[in-house]
Amino acid sequence: MYCVCKEHIELAIDKFVDDYEDAPDIVDLIETKFSEWEAPATCDMCDNIALYLVV
């Protein structure tokens, strides 16, 4: 699972496919809220705002 900015979405997808050999689901963190999980404020790969969850 990766929380990433727009700049790193392709890298996160590539890493997910390499790790799990399957296509990930992409969740827009701006439009989706979770009741039992708080999304990180920043990208896993830089300090930009995390916009997508790759899972």
Backbone as XML, in Angstrom:
<?xml version="1.0"?>
<chain id="A" units="angstrom">
  <residue number="1" name="MET">
    <atom name="N" x="0.849" y="-1.167" z="0.000"/>
    <atom name="CA" x="0.000" y="0.000" z="0.000"/>
    <atom name="C" x="0.891" y="1.225" z="0.000"/>
  </residue>
  <residue number="2" name="TYR">
    <atom name="N" x="0.581" y="2.163" z="-0.890"/>
    <atom name="CA" x="1.346" y="3.399" z="-0.991"/>
    <atom name="C" x="0.396" y="4.590" z="-1.007"/>
  </residue>
  <residue number="3" name="CYS">
    <atom name="N" x="0.728" y="5.623" z="-0.275"/>
    <atom name="CA" x="0.028" y="6.899" z="-0.333"/>
    <atom name="C" x="0.969" y="7.858" z="-1.042"/>
  </residue>
  <residue number="4" name="VAL">
    <atom name="N" x="0.548" y="8.328" z="-2.210"/>
    <atom name="CA" x="1.469" y="9.093" z="-3.044"/>
    <atom name="C" x="0.822" y="10.334" z="-3.646"/>
  </residue>
  <residue number="5" name="CYS">
    <atom name="N" x="1.696" y="11.227" z="-4.097"/>
    <atom name="CA" x="1.263" y="12.428" z="-4.804"/>
    <atom name="C" x="1.100" y="12.094" z="-6.288"/>
  </residue>
  <residue number="6" name="LYS">
    <atom name="N" x="0.629" y="13.064" z="-7.050"/>
    <atom name="CA" x="0.430" y="12.853" z="-8.483"/>
    <atom name="C" x="1.747" y="12.534" z="-9.189"/>
  </residue>
  <residue number="7" name="GLU">
    <atom name="N" x="2.828" y="13.132" z="-8.736"/>
    <atom name="CA" x="4.137" y="12.934" z="-9.353"/>
    <atom name="C" x="4.631" y="11.488" z="-9.224"/>
  </residue>
  <residue number="8" name="HIS">
    <atom name="N" x="4.271" y="10.801" z="-8.145"/>
    <atom name="CA" x="4.797" y="9.468" z="-7.878"/>
    <atom name="C" x="3.794" y="8.333" z="-8.096"/>
  </residue>
  <residue number="9" name="ILE">
    <atom name="N" x="2.645" y="8.619" z="-8.691"/>
    <atom name="CA" x="1.629" y="7.583" z="-8.870"/>
    <atom name="C" x="2.135" y="6.442" z="-9.766"/>
  </residue>
  <residue number="10" name="GLU">
    <atom name="N" x="2.818" y="6.763" z="-10.848"/>
    <atom name="CA" x="3.306" y="5.716" z="-11.751"/>
    <atom name="C" x="4.357" y="4.845" z="-11.072"/>
  </residue>
  <residue number="11" name="LEU">
    <atom name="N" x="5.228" y="5.442" z="-10.291"/>
    <atom name="CA" x="6.245" y="4.678" z="-9.568"/>
    <atom name="C" x="5.595" y="3.739" z="-8.558"/>
  </residue>
  <residue number="12" name="ALA">
    <atom name="N" x="4.579" y="4.219" z="-7.853"/>
    <atom name="CA" x="3.882" y="3.387" z="-6.875"/>
    <atom name="C" x="3.174" y="2.217" z="-7.553"/>
  </residue>
  <residue number="13" name="ILE">
    <atom name="N" x="2.566" y="2.463" z="-8.715"/>
    <atom name="CA" x="1.905" y="1.384" z="-9.460"/>
    <atom name="C" x="2.936" y="0.344" z="-9.885"/>
  </residue>
  <residue number="14" name="ASP">
    <atom name="N" x="4.066" y="0.806" z="-10.408"/>
    <atom name="CA" x="5.129" y="-0.119" z="-10.828"/>
    <atom name="C" x="5.639" y="-0.961" z="-9.662"/>
  </residue>
  <residue number="15" name="LYS">
    <atom name="N" x="5.855" y="-0.326" z="-8.513"/>
    <atom name="CA" x="6.339" y="-1.051" z="-7.342"/>
    <atom name="C" x="5.307" y="-2.076" z="-6.873"/>
  </residue>
  <residue number="16" name="PHE">
    <atom name="N" x="4.026" y="-1.696" z="-6.895"/>
    <atom name="CA" x="2.971" y="-2.604" z="-6.487"/>
    <atom name="C" x="2.935" y="-3.831" z="-7.397"/>
  </residue>
  <residue number="17" name="VAL">
    <atom name="N" x="2.986" y="-3.603" z="-8.701"/>
    <atom name="CA" x="2.955" y="-4.708" z="-9.662"/>
    <atom name="C" x="4.177" y="-5.605" z="-9.480"/>
  </residue>
  <residue number="18" name="ASP">
    <atom name="N" x="5.344" y="-5.014" z="-9.254"/>
    <atom name="CA" x="6.549" y="-5.813" z="-9.021"/>
    <atom name="C" x="6.411" y="-6.680" z="-7.769"/>
  </residue>
  <residue number="19" name="ASP">
    <atom name="N" x="5.841" y="-6.110" z="-6.713"/>
    <atom name="CA" x="5.715" y="-6.827" z="-5.443"/>
    <atom name="C" x="4.629" y="-7.904" z="-5.466"/>
  </residue>
  <residue number="20" name="TYR">
    <atom name="N" x="3.473" y="-7.578" z="-6.044"/>
    <atom name="CA" x="2.312" y="-8.465" z="-5.943"/>
    <atom name="C" x="1.909" y="-9.137" z="-7.257"/>
  </residue>
  <residue number="21" name="GLU">
    <atom name="N" x="2.548" y="-8.766" z="-8.362"/>
    <atom name="CA" x="2.243" y="-9.315" z="-9.682"/>
    <atom name="C" x="0.754" y="-9.242" z="-10.003"/>
  </residue>
  <residue number="22" name="ASP">
    <atom name="N" x="0.148" y="-8.125" z="-9.628"/>
    <atom name="CA" x="-1.270" y="-7.884" z="-9.868"/>
    <atom name="C" x="-1.479" y="-6.377" z="-9.986"/>
  </residue>
  <residue number="23" name="ALA">
    <atom name="N" x="-2.534" y="-5.983" z="-10.675"/>
    <atom name="CA" x="-2.843" y="-4.562" z="-10.822"/>
    <atom name="C" x="-3.446" y="-4.021" z="-9.522"/>
  </residue>
  <residue number="24" name="PRO">
    <atom name="N" x="-3.021" y="-2.831" z="-9.095"/>
    <atom name="CA" x="-3.562" y="-2.263" z="-7.860"/>
    <atom name="C" x="-4.880" y="-1.533" z="-8.094"/>
  </residue>
  <residue number="25" name="ASP">
    <atom name="N" x="-5.569" y="-1.272" z="-7.010"/>
    <atom name="CA" x="-6.696" y="-0.346" z="-7.024"/>
    <atom name="C" x="-6.147" y="1.017" z="-6.653"/>
  </residue>
  <residue number="26" name="ILE">
    <atom name="N" x="-6.677" y="2.053" z="-7.279"/>
    <atom name="CA" x="-6.252" y="3.424" z="-7.012"/>
    <atom name="C" x="-7.425" y="4.148" z="-6.377"/>
  </residue>
  <residue number="27" name="VAL">
    <atom name="N" x="-7.210" y="4.722" z="-5.193"/>
    <atom name="CA" x="-8.254" y="5.439" z="-4.477"/>
    <atom name="C" x="-7.858" y="6.903" z="-4.375"/>
  </residue>
  <residue number="28" name="ASP">
    <atom name="N" x="-8.775" y="7.788" z="-4.754"/>
    <atom name="CA" x="-8.553" y="9.225" z="-4.649"/>
    <atom name="C" x="-8.771" y="9.633" z="-3.190"/>
  </residue>
  <residue number="29" name="LEU">
    <atom name="N" x="-7.720" y="10.083" z="-2.525"/>
    <atom name="CA" x="-7.819" y="10.416" z="-1.099"/>
    <atom name="C" x="-8.561" y="11.717" z="-0.836"/>
  </residue>
  <residue number="30" name="ILE">
    <atom name="N" x="-8.744" y="12.542" z="-1.853"/>
    <atom name="CA" x="-9.507" y="13.781" z="-1.687"/>
    <atom name="C" x="-11.001" y="13.469" z="-1.610"/>
  </residue>
  <residue number="31" name="GLU">
    <atom name="N" x="-11.451" y="12.528" z="-2.425"/>
    <atom name="CA" x="-12.875" y="12.198" z="-2.493"/>
    <atom name="C" x="-13.301" y="11.105" z="-1.524"/>
  </residue>
  <residue number="32" name="THR">
    <atom name="N" x="-12.363" y="10.316" z="-1.017"/>
    <atom name="CA" x="-12.692" y="9.165" z="-0.176"/>
    <atom name="C" x="-12.219" y="9.385" z="1.254"/>
  </residue>
  <residue number="33" name="LYS">
    <atom name="N" x="-13.088" y="9.133" z="2.196"/>
    <atom name="CA" x="-12.743" y="9.215" z="3.617"/>
    <atom name="C" x="-12.959" y="7.845" z="4.243"/>
  </residue>
  <residue number="34" name="PHE">
    <atom name="N" x="-12.084" y="7.475" z="5.154"/>
    <atom name="CA" x="-12.166" y="6.184" z="5.829"/>
    <atom name="C" x="-12.526" y="6.407" z="7.295"/>
  </residue>
  <residue number="35" name="SER">
    <atom name="N" x="-13.398" y="5.571" z="7.820"/>
    <atom name="CA" x="-13.840" y="5.746" z="9.200"/>
    <atom name="C" x="-12.822" y="5.221" z="10.209"/>
  </residue>
  <residue number="36" name="GLU">
    <atom name="N" x="-12.032" y="4.216" z="9.837"/>
    <atom name="CA" x="-11.105" y="3.612" z="10.794"/>
    <atom name="C" x="-9.634" y="3.778" z="10.420"/>
  </residue>
  <residue number="37" name="TRP">
    <atom name="N" x="-9.346" y="4.631" z="9.441"/>
    <atom name="CA" x="-7.955" y="4.828" z="9.014"/>
    <atom name="C" x="-7.763" y="6.267" z="8.587"/>
  </residue>
  <residue number="38" name="GLU">
    <atom name="N" x="-6.713" y="6.871" z="9.054"/>
    <atom name="CA" x="-6.375" y="8.244" z="8.697"/>
    <atom name="C" x="-5.234" y="8.210" z="7.683"/>
  </residue>
  <residue number="39" name="ALA">
    <atom name="N" x="-5.475" y="8.757" z="6.503"/>
    <atom name="CA" x="-4.447" y="8.774" z="5.456"/>
    <atom name="C" x="-3.305" y="9.700" z="5.868"/>
  </residue>
  <residue number="40" name="PRO">
    <atom name="N" x="-2.076" y="9.341" z="5.544"/>
    <atom name="CA" x="-0.955" y="10.215" z="5.843"/>
    <atom name="C" x="-1.093" y="11.534" z="5.087"/>
  </residue>
  <residue number="41" name="ALA">
    <atom name="N" x="-0.563" y="12.591" z="5.647"/>
    <atom name="CA" x="-0.671" y="13.908" z="5.026"/>
    <atom name="C" x="0.276" y="14.053" z="3.838"/>
  </residue>
  <residue number="42" name="THR">
    <atom name="N" x="1.383" y="13.328" z="3.866"/>
    <atom name="CA" x="2.377" y="13.498" z="2.807"/>
    <atom name="C" x="2.609" y="12.198" z="2.043"/>
  </residue>
  <residue number="43" name="CYS">
    <atom name="N" x="3.141" y="12.360" z="0.853"/>
    <atom name="CA" x="3.494" y="11.265" z="-0.033"/>
    <atom name="C" x="4.546" y="10.377" z="0.630"/>
  </residue>
  <residue number="44" name="ASP">
    <atom name="N" x="4.468" y="9.069" z="0.372"/>
    <atom name="CA" x="5.454" y="8.132" z="0.901"/>
    <atom name="C" x="6.836" y="8.327" z="0.282"/>
  </residue>
  <residue number="45" name="MET">
    <atom name="N" x="6.904" y="9.027" z="-0.850"/>
    <atom name="CA" x="8.155" y="9.148" z="-1.584"/>
    <atom name="C" x="8.734" y="10.560" z="-1.617"/>
  </residue>
  <residue number="46" name="CYS">
    <atom name="N" x="7.968" y="11.527" z="-1.100"/>
    <atom name="CA" x="8.450" y="12.910" z="-1.036"/>
    <atom name="C" x="7.614" y="13.659" z="0.008"/>
  </residue>
  <residue number="47" name="ASP">
    <atom name="N" x="7.749" y="14.961" z="0.061"/>
    <atom name="CA" x="7.016" y="15.757" z="1.054"/>
    <atom name="C" x="5.767" y="16.432" z="0.500"/>
  </residue>
  <residue number="48" name="ASN">
    <atom name="N" x="5.354" y="16.079" z="-0.713"/>
    <atom name="CA" x="4.129" y="16.641" z="-1.287"/>
    <atom name="C" x="2.905" y="16.010" z="-0.624"/>
  </residue>
  <residue number="49" name="ILE">
    <atom name="N" x="1.760" y="16.629" z="-0.831"/>
    <atom name="CA" x="0.515" y="16.125" z="-0.269"/>
    <atom name="C" x="0.131" y="14.809" z="-0.953"/>
  </residue>
  <residue number="50" name="ALA">
    <atom name="N" x="-0.227" y="13.808" z="-0.153"/>
    <atom name="CA" x="-0.660" y="12.507" z="-0.680"/>
    <atom name="C" x="-2.060" y="12.647" z="-1.257"/>
  </residue>
  <residue number="51" name="LEU">
    <atom name="N" x="-2.219" y="12.297" z="-2.532"/>
    <atom name="CA" x="-3.503" y="12.419" z="-3.208"/>
    <atom name="C" x="-4.130" y="11.073" z="-3.551"/>
  </residue>
  <residue number="52" name="TYR">
    <atom name="N" x="-3.301" y="10.021" z="-3.613"/>
    <atom name="CA" x="-3.793" y="8.716" z="-4.050"/>
    <atom name="C" x="-3.312" y="7.614" z="-3.121"/>
  </residue>
  <residue number="53" name="LEU">
    <atom name="N" x="-4.163" y="6.614" z="-2.976"/>
    <atom name="CA" x="-3.832" y="5.399" z="-2.250"/>
    <atom name="C" x="-3.747" y="4.288" z="-3.288"/>
  </residue>
  <residue number="54" name="VAL">
    <atom name="N" x="-2.600" y="3.649" z="-3.365"/>
    <atom name="CA" x="-2.385" y="2.536" z="-4.288"/>
    <atom name="C" x="-2.394" y="1.273" z="-3.436"/>
  </residue>
  <residue number="55" name="VAL">
    <atom name="N" x="-3.412" y="0.441" z="-3.662"/>
    <atom name="CA" x="-3.606" y="-0.727" z="-2.813"/>
    <atom name="C" x="-4.088" y="-1.923" z="-3.608"/>
  </residue>
</chain>
